[in-house]
């Protein structure tokens, strides 16, 4: 067995530490909301092309927010067990 194979055989997977997932997700939600608000502030100064891009990006951000909020609910339920 090569040194690399031996090293990999001795490695153990990291334990699944989910204790701070809700906090991290909530921070991501807040960051995303701040990005949406900043983009709204930029709209009056944007070209039509930039406005379309901002609107598309905000649509994706809102989809991400829904997904993150669902994940927060799931994590909160998981941590209650």
OpenMM code with the backbone's topology and positions (N, CA, C; nanometers):
from openmm import Vec3, app, unit

residues = "UNK UNK UNK UNK UNK UNK UNK UNK UNK UNK UNK UNK UNK UNK UNK UNK UNK UNK UNK UNK UNK UNK UNK UNK UNK UNK UNK UNK UNK UNK UNK UNK UNK UNK UNK UNK UNK UNK UNK UNK UNK UNK UNK UNK UNK UNK UNK UNK UNK UNK UNK UNK UNK UNK UNK UNK UNK UNK UNK UNK UNK UNK UNK UNK UNK UNK UNK UNK UNK UNK UNK UNK UNK UNK UNK UNK UNK UNK UNK UNK UNK".split()
positions = [
    Vec3(0.0847, -0.1167, 0.0000),
    Vec3(0.0000, 0.0000, 0.0000),
    Vec3(0.0894, 0.1232, 0.0000),
    Vec3(0.0615, 0.2162, -0.0908),
    Vec3(0.1431, 0.3374, -0.0977),
    Vec3(0.1159, 0.4251, 0.0249),
    Vec3(0.2048, 0.5203, 0.0446),
    Vec3(0.1903, 0.6119, 0.1569),
    Vec3(0.0573, 0.6871, 0.1468),
    Vec3(0.0227, 0.7327, 0.0241),
    Vec3(-0.1015, 0.8075, 0.0037),
    Vec3(-0.2227, 0.7199, 0.0354),
    Vec3(-0.2221, 0.5940, -0.0119),
    Vec3(-0.3329, 0.5036, 0.0149),
    Vec3(-0.3448, 0.4754, 0.1642),
    Vec3(-0.2323, 0.4598, 0.2307),
    Vec3(-0.2333, 0.4332, 0.3740),
    Vec3(-0.2897, 0.5543, 0.4488),
    Vec3(-0.2471, 0.6735, 0.4082),
    Vec3(-0.2954, 0.7965, 0.4717),
    Vec3(-0.4476, 0.8081, 0.4554),
    Vec3(-0.4969, 0.7809, 0.3338),
    Vec3(-0.6401, 0.7913, 0.3079),
    Vec3(-0.7173, 0.6862, 0.3859),
    Vec3(-0.6602, 0.5688, 0.4055),
    Vec3(-0.7268, 0.4631, 0.4805),
    Vec3(-0.7393, 0.5005, 0.6279),
    Vec3(-0.6456, 0.5800, 0.6771),
    Vec3(-0.6486, 0.6204, 0.8175),
    Vec3(-0.7382, 0.7409, 0.8434),
    Vec3(-0.7792, 0.8119, 0.7388),
    Vec3(-0.8638, 0.9288, 0.7566),
    Vec3(-1.0049, 0.8868, 0.7942),
    Vec3(-1.0622, 0.9641, 0.8839),
    Vec3(-1.2015, 0.9411, 0.9227),
    Vec3(-1.2826, 1.0600, 0.8725),
    Vec3(-1.4043, 1.0355, 0.8280),
    Vec3(-1.4858, 1.1472, 0.7813),
    Vec3(-1.5174, 1.2418, 0.8969),
    Vec3(-1.5311, 1.3696, 0.8633),
    Vec3(-1.5682, 1.4658, 0.9660),
    Vec3(-1.7098, 1.4380, 1.0120),
    Vec3(-1.7350, 1.4517, 1.1413),
    Vec3(-1.8725, 1.4320, 1.1887),
    Vec3(-1.9639, 1.5405, 1.1338),
    Vec3(-2.0902, 1.5087, 1.1191),
    Vec3(-2.1880, 1.6030, 1.0656),
    Vec3(-2.2273, 1.6991, 1.1768),
    Vec3(-2.1641, 1.8164, 1.1791),
    Vec3(-2.1933, 1.9155, 1.2811),
    Vec3(-2.2937, 2.0147, 1.2258),
    Vec3(-2.4191, 1.9994, 1.2661),
    Vec3(-2.5255, 2.0844, 1.2143),
    Vec3(-2.5693, 2.1877, 1.3171),
    Vec3(-2.4957, 2.1993, 1.4269),
    Vec3(-2.5399, 2.2834, 1.5373),
    Vec3(-2.5550, 2.4302, 1.4999),
    Vec3(-2.4768, 2.4790, 1.4040),
    Vec3(-2.4861, 2.6211, 1.3702),
    Vec3(-2.5493, 2.6457, 1.2336),
    Vec3(-2.6105, 2.5446, 1.1753),
    Vec3(-2.6686, 2.5611, 1.0415),
    Vec3(-2.7760, 2.6686, 1.0370),
    Vec3(-2.8644, 2.6719, 1.1374),
    Vec3(-2.9724, 2.7711, 1.1372),
    Vec3(-2.9129, 2.9116, 1.1423),
    Vec3(-2.8140, 2.9324, 1.2278),
    Vec3(-2.7506, 3.0645, 1.2382),
    Vec3(-2.6852, 3.1048, 1.1066),
    Vec3(-2.6127, 3.0120, 1.0457),
    Vec3(-2.5456, 3.0420, 0.9187),
    Vec3(-2.6472, 3.0720, 0.8095),
    Vec3(-2.7546, 2.9941, 0.8052),
    Vec3(-2.8581, 3.0177, 0.7044),
    Vec3(-2.9260, 3.1522, 0.7264),
    Vec3(-2.9508, 3.1878, 0.8522),
    Vec3(-3.0145, 3.3163, 0.8798),
    Vec3(-2.9236, 3.4322, 0.8378),
    Vec3(-2.7933, 3.4155, 0.8553),
    Vec3(-2.6999, 3.5179, 0.8088),
    Vec3(-2.7048, 3.5308, 0.6567),
    Vec3(-2.7135, 3.4169, 0.5878),
    Vec3(-2.7224, 3.4203, 0.4415),
    Vec3(-2.8510, 3.4878, 0.3962),
    Vec3(-2.9610, 3.4605, 0.4667),
    Vec3(-3.0887, 3.5243, 0.4345),
    Vec3(-3.0742, 3.6753, 0.4487),
    Vec3(-3.0153, 3.7191, 0.5602),
    Vec3(-2.9989, 3.8623, 0.5833),
    Vec3(-2.9099, 3.9262, 0.4762),
    Vec3(-2.8008, 3.8591, 0.4405),
    Vec3(-2.7120, 3.9105, 0.3359),
    Vec3(-2.7855, 3.9235, 0.2029),
    Vec3(-2.8673, 3.8234, 0.1706),
    Vec3(-2.9415, 3.8250, 0.0448),
    Vec3(-3.0429, 3.9386, 0.0438),
    Vec3(-3.1104, 3.9591, 0.1570),
    Vec3(-3.2066, 4.0697, 0.1669),
    Vec3(-3.1347, 4.2033, 0.1481),
    Vec3(-3.0182, 4.2175, 0.2095),
    Vec3(-2.9408, 4.3414, 0.1938),
    Vec3(-2.8992, 4.3628, 0.0482),
    Vec3(-2.8649, 4.2546, -0.0213),
    Vec3(-2.8285, 4.2655, -0.1629),
    Vec3(-2.9481, 4.3100, -0.2472),
    Vec3(-3.0651, 4.2574, -0.2154),
    Vec3(-3.1864, 4.2975, -0.2880),
    Vec3(-3.2139, 4.4455, -0.2641),
    Vec3(-3.2031, 4.4890, -0.1376),
    Vec3(-3.2276, 4.6300, -0.1059),
    Vec3(-3.1274, 4.7207, -0.1773),
    Vec3(-3.0003, 4.6796, -0.1796),
    Vec3(-2.8977, 4.7598, -0.2475),
    Vec3(-2.9265, 4.7685, -0.3971),
    Vec3(-2.9752, 4.6600, -0.4542),
    Vec3(-3.0048, 4.6626, -0.5973),
    Vec3(-3.1221, 4.7552, -0.6263),
    Vec3(-3.2185, 4.7625, -0.5343),
    Vec3(-3.3304, 4.8553, -0.5521),
    Vec3(-3.2809, 5.0001, -0.5490),
    Vec3(-3.1824, 5.0267, -0.4639),
    Vec3(-3.1236, 5.1610, -0.4573),
    Vec3(-3.0509, 5.1959, -0.5867),
    Vec3(-2.9967, 5.0947, -0.6535),
    Vec3(-2.9203, 5.1182, -0.7767),
    Vec3(-3.0102, 5.1331, -0.8996),
    Vec3(-3.1323, 5.0847, -0.8926),
    Vec3(-3.2211, 5.0863, -1.0096),
    Vec3(-3.2365, 5.2237, -1.0743),
    Vec3(-3.2557, 5.3313, -0.9989),
    Vec3(-3.2753, 5.4608, -1.0651),
    Vec3(-3.1562, 5.5065, -1.1508),
    Vec3(-3.0394, 5.4516, -1.1229),
    Vec3(-2.9180, 5.4926, -1.1935),
    Vec3(-2.8767, 5.3923, -1.3018),
    Vec3(-2.9524, 5.2856, -1.3159),
    Vec3(-2.9157, 5.1774, -1.4073),
    Vec3(-2.9727, 5.2021, -1.5466),
    Vec3(-2.9016, 5.1496, -1.6446),
    Vec3(-2.9522, 5.1512, -1.7822),
    Vec3(-3.0645, 5.0477, -1.7923),
    Vec3(-3.1364, 5.0487, -1.9001),
    Vec3(-3.2446, 4.9507, -1.9182),
    Vec3(-3.1898, 4.8082, -1.9147),
    Vec3(-3.0757, 4.7873, -1.9770),
    Vec3(-3.0117, 4.6549, -1.9765),
    Vec3(-2.9754, 4.6133, -1.8338),
    Vec3(-2.9165, 4.7058, -1.7591),
    Vec3(-2.8789, 4.6770, -1.6205),
    Vec3(-3.0027, 4.6496, -1.5352),
    Vec3(-3.1098, 4.7229, -1.5599),
    Vec3(-3.2354, 4.7012, -1.4857),
    Vec3(-3.2879, 4.5603, -1.5088),
    Vec3(-3.2851, 4.5160, -1.6340),
    Vec3(-3.3303, 4.3797, -1.6644),
    Vec3(-3.2441, 4.2771, -1.5913),
    Vec3(-3.1116, 4.3006, -1.5914),
    Vec3(-3.0212, 4.2080, -1.5226),
    Vec3(-3.0460, 4.2080, -1.3722),
    Vec3(-3.0693, 4.3252, -1.3156),
    Vec3(-3.0977, 4.3354, -1.1717),
    Vec3(-3.2268, 4.2612, -1.1396),
    Vec3(-3.3286, 4.2803, -1.2231),
    Vec3(-3.4566, 4.2129, -1.1994),
    Vec3(-3.4412, 4.0609, -1.2069),
    Vec3(-3.3652, 4.0129, -1.3032),
    Vec3(-3.3413, 3.8686, -1.3141),
    Vec3(-3.2666, 3.8170, -1.1915),
    Vec3(-3.1650, 3.8919, -1.1506),
    Vec3(-3.0856, 3.8501, -1.0351),
    Vec3(-3.1719, 3.8507, -0.9090),
    Vec3(-3.2570, 3.9518, -0.8940),
    Vec3(-3.3436, 3.9574, -0.7766),
    Vec3(-3.4460, 3.8441, -0.7764),
    Vec3(-3.4892, 3.8027, -0.8946),
    Vec3(-3.5803, 3.6885, -0.9019),
    Vec3(-3.5097, 3.5636, -0.8483),
    Vec3(-3.3841, 3.5444, -0.8890),
    Vec3(-3.3065, 3.4300, -0.8386),
    Vec3(-3.2817, 3.4436, -0.6883),
    Vec3(-3.2555, 3.5661, -0.6449),
    Vec3(-3.2338, 3.5879, -0.5011),
    Vec3(-3.3583, 3.5528, -0.4217),
    Vec3(-3.4753, 3.5916, -0.4723),
    Vec3(-3.5998, 3.5593, -0.4018),
    Vec3(-3.6248, 3.4089, -0.3982),
    Vec3(-3.5902, 3.3393, -0.5055),
    Vec3(-3.6012, 3.1934, -0.5056),
    Vec3(-3.5067, 3.1334, -0.4018),
    Vec3(-3.3872, 3.1892, -0.3929),
    Vec3(-3.2907, 3.1419, -0.2934),
    Vec3(-3.3418, 3.1671, -0.1522),
    Vec3(-3.4039, 3.2827, -0.1307),
    Vec3(-3.4584, 3.3134, 0.0012),
    Vec3(-3.5623, 3.2096, 0.0424),
    Vec3(-3.6515, 3.1755, -0.0508),
    Vec3(-3.7531, 3.0742, -0.0190),
    Vec3(-3.6874, 2.9411, 0.0171),
    Vec3(-3.5876, 2.9021, -0.0605),
    Vec3(-3.5186, 2.7754, -0.0348),
    Vec3(-3.4457, 2.7788, 0.0996),
    Vec3(-3.3787, 2.8894, 0.1294),
    Vec3(-3.3064, 2.8994, 0.2567),
    Vec3(-3.4031, 2.8981, 0.3746),
    Vec3(-3.5163, 2.9657, 0.3602),
    Vec3(-3.6151, 2.9666, 0.4685),
    Vec3(-3.6725, 2.8270, 0.4901),
    Vec3(-3.6964, 2.7543, 0.3821),
    Vec3(-3.7423, 2.6154, 0.3963),
    Vec3(-3.6373, 2.5314, 0.4668),
    Vec3(-3.5114, 2.5530, 0.4320),
    Vec3(-3.4028, 2.4780, 0.4942),
    Vec3(-3.3895, 2.5137, 0.6422),
    Vec3(-3.4121, 2.6396, 0.6769),
    Vec3(-3.4082, 2.6806, 0.8179),
    Vec3(-3.5155, 2.6063, 0.8961),
    Vec3(-3.6358, 2.5990, 0.8399),
    Vec3(-3.7448, 2.5269, 0.9067),
    Vec3(-3.7079, 2.3800, 0.9257),
    Vec3(-3.6508, 2.3207, 0.8207),
    Vec3(-3.6114, 2.1797, 0.8273),
    Vec3(-3.5036, 2.1591, 0.9337),
    Vec3(-3.4051, 2.2466, 0.9372),
    Vec3(-3.2968, 2.2357, 1.0364),
    Vec3(-3.3514, 2.2537, 1.1771),
    Vec3(-3.4430, 2.3462, 1.1953),
    Vec3(-3.5002, 2.3698, 1.3276),
    Vec3(-3.5756, 2.2448, 1.3755),
    Vec3(-3.6487, 2.1815, 1.2845),
    Vec3(-3.7179, 2.0565, 1.3203),
    Vec3(-3.6153, 1.9475, 1.3538),
    Vec3(-3.5096, 1.9385, 1.2750),
    Vec3(-3.4062, 1.8357, 1.2972),
    Vec3(-3.3419, 1.8541, 1.4342),
    Vec3(-3.3150, 1.9790, 1.4707),
    Vec3(-3.2453, 2.0059, 1.5970),
    Vec3(-3.3336, 1.9827, 1.7192),
    Vec3(-3.4643, 1.9758, 1.6996),
    Vec3(-3.5546, 1.9501, 1.8124),
    Vec3(-3.5502, 1.8039, 1.8546),
    Vec3(-3.5001, 1.7160, 1.7688),
    Vec3(-3.4965, 1.5734, 1.8014),
    Vec3(-3.3717, 1.5383, 1.8760),
] * unit.nanometer
topology = app.Topology()
chain = topology.addChain("A")
for resn in residues:
    res = topology.addResidue(resn, chain)
    for name in ("N", "CA", "C"):
        topology.addAtom(name, app.Element.getBySymbol(name[0]), res)
